[in-house]
Amino acid sequence: MKIVLTVFQVVVALALIASVLLQSGRSAGISGAIAGGAEAFFGKKKGIDELLNKISAVLAIAFLVLTLLLSLV
């Protein structure tokens, strides 16, 4: 049982890391000023960012639950 939960936790952890790294970062500095101007003209693609936010939230909750279950086992 513990081995199965540990494997699931590792998979969820790797998926959580990947989903966080795939999200677009906050623009800062001169590159942010340039990208911010482009976003004003062309619009920002929010569809994938919103999906990744939801996926990250679900994976974070799953990671928390798995961690609590592993601590009880």
N, CA and C atoms as an extended XYZ file, in Angstrom:
219
Properties=species:S:1:pos:R:3:atomname:S:1:resname:S:1:resid:I:1 pbc="F F F"
N         0.829       -1.196        0.000 N   MET     1
C         0.000        0.000        0.000 CA  MET     1
C         0.875        1.264        0.000 C   MET     1
N         1.890        1.225        0.855 N   LYS     2
C         2.767        2.394        0.955 CA  LYS     2
C         3.546        2.616       -0.339 C   LYS     2
N         3.949        1.539       -0.973 N   ILE     3
C         4.705        1.665       -2.225 CA  ILE     3
C         3.829        2.253       -3.326 C   ILE     3
N         2.570        1.823       -3.393 N   VAL     4
C         1.639        2.343       -4.404 CA  VAL     4
C         1.405        3.837       -4.192 C   VAL     4
N         1.195        4.238       -2.938 N   LEU     5
C         0.986        5.663       -2.644 CA  LEU     5
C         2.227        6.482       -2.956 C   LEU     5
N         3.393        5.924       -2.680 N   THR     6
C         4.642        6.632       -2.973 CA  THR     6
C         4.827        6.820       -4.475 C   THR     6
N         4.507        5.791       -5.248 N   VAL     7
C         4.618        5.911       -6.709 CA  VAL     7
C         3.648        6.973       -7.229 C   VAL     7
N         2.404        6.964       -6.730 N   PHE     8
C         1.433        7.979       -7.143 CA  PHE     8
C         1.900        9.376       -6.750 C   PHE     8
N         2.508        9.500       -5.572 N   GLN     9
C         2.977       10.808       -5.135 CA  GLN     9
C         4.113       11.318       -6.019 C   GLN     9
N         5.002       10.441       -6.420 N   VAL    10
C         6.102       10.847       -7.304 CA  VAL    10
C         5.557       11.293       -8.657 C   VAL    10
N         4.589       10.557       -9.188 N   VAL    11
C         3.991       10.924      -10.474 CA  VAL    11
C         3.281       12.271      -10.374 C   VAL    11
N         2.521       12.467       -9.292 N   VAL    12
C         1.813       13.736       -9.103 CA  VAL    12
C         2.808       14.878       -8.919 C   VAL    12
N         3.885       14.629       -8.193 N   ALA    13
C         4.900       15.667       -7.978 CA  ALA    13
C         5.552       16.085       -9.292 C   ALA    13
N         5.881       15.113      -10.134 N   LEU    14
C         6.491       15.444      -11.426 CA  LEU    14
C         5.501       16.185      -12.328 C   LEU    14
N         4.245       15.775      -12.300 N   ALA    15
C         3.228       16.470      -13.100 CA  ALA    15
C         3.013       17.891      -12.588 C   ALA    15
N         3.045       18.069      -11.269 N   LEU    16
C         2.891       19.402      -10.689 CA  LEU    16
C         4.056       20.307      -11.080 C   LEU    16
N         5.246       19.792      -11.033 N   ILE    17
C         6.424       20.565      -11.444 CA  ILE    17
C         6.308       20.962      -12.913 C   ILE    17
N         5.912       20.022      -13.749 N   ALA    18
C         5.779       20.308      -15.179 CA  ALA    18
C         4.700       21.353      -15.440 C   ALA    18
N         3.570       21.256      -14.748 N   SER    19
C         2.485       22.213      -14.993 CA  SER    19
C         2.869       23.621      -14.527 C   SER    19
N         3.628       23.710      -13.456 N   VAL    20
C         4.071       25.026      -12.988 CA  VAL    20
C         5.095       25.618      -13.948 C   VAL    20
N         6.007       24.789      -14.451 N   LEU    21
C         7.028       25.299      -15.364 CA  LEU    21
C         6.459       25.684      -16.726 C   LEU    21
N         5.359       25.082      -17.123 N   LEU    22
C         4.749       25.407      -18.409 CA  LEU    22
C         3.956       26.713      -18.385 C   LEU    22
N         3.623       27.198      -17.199 N   GLN    23
C         2.867       28.444      -17.108 CA  GLN    23
C         3.747       29.615      -17.512 C   GLN    23
N         3.118       30.627      -18.087 N   SER    24
C         3.888       31.808      -18.477 CA  SER    24
C         4.204       32.631      -17.235 C   SER    24
N         5.419       33.154      -17.195 N   GLY    25
C         5.844       33.928      -16.045 CA  GLY    25
C         5.344       35.357      -16.114 C   GLY    25
N         5.482       36.049      -15.027 N   ARG    26
C         5.120       37.465      -14.981 CA  ARG    26
C         6.222       38.268      -15.676 C   ARG    26
N         5.831       39.175      -16.539 N   SER    27
C         6.806       39.969      -17.284 CA  SER    27
C         7.456       40.993      -16.362 C   SER    27
N         8.754       41.168      -16.529 N   ALA    28
C         9.483       42.127      -15.703 CA  ALA    28
C        10.628       42.709      -16.515 C   ALA    28
N        10.983       43.929      -16.187 N   GLY    29
C        12.117       44.576      -16.836 CA  GLY    29
C        11.805       45.054      -18.240 C   GLY    29
N        12.859       45.234      -19.020 N   ILE    30
C        12.699       45.752      -20.386 CA  ILE    30
C        11.963       44.754      -21.262 C   ILE    30
N        12.239       43.463      -21.093 N   SER    31
C        11.529       42.468      -21.890 CA  SER    31
C        10.044       42.484      -21.563 C   SER    31
N         9.683       42.782      -20.312 N   GLY    32
C         8.275       42.894      -19.935 CA  GLY    32
C         7.611       44.093      -20.582 C   GLY    32
N         8.361       45.179      -20.728 N   ALA    33
C         7.803       46.363      -21.382 CA  ALA    33
C         7.544       46.088      -22.860 C   ALA    33
N         8.451       45.372      -23.488 N   ILE    34
C         8.283       45.039      -24.903 CA  ILE    34
C         7.130       44.061      -25.077 C   ILE    34
N         7.104       43.028      -24.257 N   ALA    35
C         6.030       42.031      -24.365 CA  ALA    35
C         4.694       42.631      -23.969 C   ALA    35
N         4.705       43.534      -23.001 N   GLY    36
C         3.462       44.178      -22.581 CA  GLY    36
C         2.860       45.002      -23.701 C   GLY    36
N         3.708       45.670      -24.473 N   GLY    37
C         3.218       46.428      -25.615 CA  GLY    37
C         2.639       45.525      -26.686 C   GLY    37
N         3.263       44.381      -26.894 N   ALA    38
C         2.753       43.432      -27.892 CA  ALA    38
C         1.421       42.858      -27.444 C   ALA    38
N         1.259       42.633      -26.144 N   GLU    39
C         0.002       42.086      -25.633 CA  GLU    39
C        -1.138       43.080      -25.816 C   GLU    39
N        -0.824       44.371      -25.755 N   ALA    40
C        -1.865       45.375      -25.932 CA  ALA    40
C        -2.411       45.349      -27.358 C   ALA    40
N        -1.542       45.053      -28.323 N   PHE    41
C        -1.985       45.014      -29.721 CA  PHE    41
C        -2.610       43.679      -30.105 C   PHE    41
N        -1.966       42.599      -29.699 N   PHE    42
C        -2.383       41.278      -30.166 CA  PHE    42
C        -3.222       40.515      -29.159 C   PHE    42
N        -3.248       40.944      -27.920 N   GLY    43
C        -3.991       40.231      -26.887 CA  GLY    43
C        -3.183       39.078      -26.338 C   GLY    43
N        -3.463       38.735      -25.089 N   LYS    44
C        -2.727       37.651      -24.446 CA  LYS    44
C        -3.531       36.367      -24.563 C   LYS    44
N        -2.851       35.267      -24.811 N   LYS    45
C        -3.515       33.974      -24.903 CA  LYS    45
C        -3.743       33.449      -23.493 C   LYS    45
N        -4.975       33.565      -23.015 N   LYS    46
C        -5.263       33.180      -21.647 CA  LYS    46
C        -5.782       31.754      -21.524 C   LYS    46
N        -6.213       31.153      -22.598 N   GLY    47
C        -6.833       29.839      -22.522 CA  GLY    47
C        -5.935       28.790      -21.910 C   GLY    47
N        -4.712       28.700      -22.386 N   ILE    48
C        -3.789       27.676      -21.886 CA  ILE    48
C        -3.331       28.003      -20.472 C   ILE    48
N        -3.177       29.289      -20.152 N   ASP    49
C        -2.755       29.664      -18.801 CA  ASP    49
C        -3.825       29.324      -17.776 C   ASP    49
N        -5.084       29.575      -18.113 N   GLU    50
C        -6.167       29.252      -17.184 CA  GLU    50
C        -6.276       27.745      -16.987 C   GLU    50
N        -6.095       26.981      -18.056 N   LEU    51
C        -6.128       25.526      -17.949 CA  LEU    51
C        -4.979       25.017      -17.080 C   LEU    51
N        -3.798       25.569      -17.280 N   LEU    52
C        -2.650       25.154      -16.473 CA  LEU    52
C        -2.815       25.540      -15.010 C   LEU    52
N        -3.482       26.674      -14.743 N   ASN    53
C        -3.758       27.066      -13.359 CA  ASN    53
C        -4.672       26.051      -12.683 C   ASN    53
N        -5.708       25.616      -13.389 N   LYS    54
C        -6.634       24.631      -12.821 CA  LYS    54
C        -5.943       23.290      -12.609 C   LYS    54
N        -5.147       22.885      -13.586 N   ILE    55
C        -4.422       21.617      -13.462 CA  ILE    55
C        -3.452       21.676      -12.284 C   ILE    55
N        -2.766       22.806      -12.118 N   SER    56
C        -1.828       22.963      -11.000 CA  SER    56
C        -2.544       22.893       -9.663 C   SER    56
N        -3.721       23.501       -9.583 N   ALA    57
C        -4.475       23.474       -8.330 CA  ALA    57
C        -4.914       22.053       -7.989 C   ALA    57
N        -5.398       21.327       -8.980 N   VAL    58
C        -5.842       19.947       -8.743 CA  VAL    58
C        -4.664       19.075       -8.338 C   VAL    58
N        -3.541       19.228       -9.021 N   LEU    59
C        -2.362       18.436       -8.680 CA  LEU    59
C        -1.812       18.790       -7.299 C   LEU    59
N        -1.888       20.053       -6.919 N   ALA    60
C        -1.425       20.453       -5.590 CA  ALA    60
C        -2.296       19.831       -4.504 C   ALA    60
N        -3.605       19.803       -4.724 N   ILE    61
C        -4.511       19.178       -3.753 CA  ILE    61
C        -4.249       17.679       -3.678 C   ILE    61
N        -4.044       17.046       -4.846 N   ALA    62
C        -3.740       15.609       -4.865 CA  ALA    62
C        -2.432       15.317       -4.142 C   ALA    62
N        -1.434       16.175       -4.334 N   PHE    63
C        -0.152       15.997       -3.657 CA  PHE    63
C        -0.320       16.114       -2.146 C   PHE    63
N        -1.110       17.072       -1.696 N   LEU    64
C        -1.354       17.264       -0.274 CA  LEU    64
C        -2.053       16.051        0.327 C   LEU    64
N        -3.082       15.560       -0.361 N   VAL    65
C        -3.824       14.403        0.146 CA  VAL    65
C        -2.929       13.165        0.198 C   VAL    65
N        -2.147       12.955       -0.860 N   LEU    66
C        -1.241       11.807       -0.861 CA  LEU    66
C        -0.192       11.906        0.242 C   LEU    66
N         0.295       13.106        0.507 N   THR    67
C         1.270       13.290        1.567 CA  THR    67
C         0.661       12.977        2.925 C   THR    67
N        -0.571       13.432        3.140 N   LEU    68
C        -1.248       13.136        4.407 CA  LEU    68
C        -1.516       11.636        4.550 C   LEU    68
N        -1.920       10.989        3.467 N   LEU    69
C        -2.151        9.540        3.514 CA  LEU    69
C        -0.866        8.772        3.797 C   LEU    69
N         0.224        9.201        3.197 N   LEU    70
C         1.503        8.538        3.449 CA  LEU    70
C         1.975        8.740        4.886 C   LEU    70
N         1.658        9.876        5.466 N   SER    71
C         2.071       10.104        6.850 CA  SER    71
C         1.258        9.245        7.824 C   SER    71
N         0.045        8.885        7.429 N   LEU    72
C        -0.774        8.040        8.286 CA  LEU    72
C        -0.436        6.559        8.166 C   LEU    72
N         0.093        6.176        7.004 N   VAL    73
C         0.372        4.749        6.759 CA  VAL    73
C         1.657        4.336        7.430 C   VAL    73
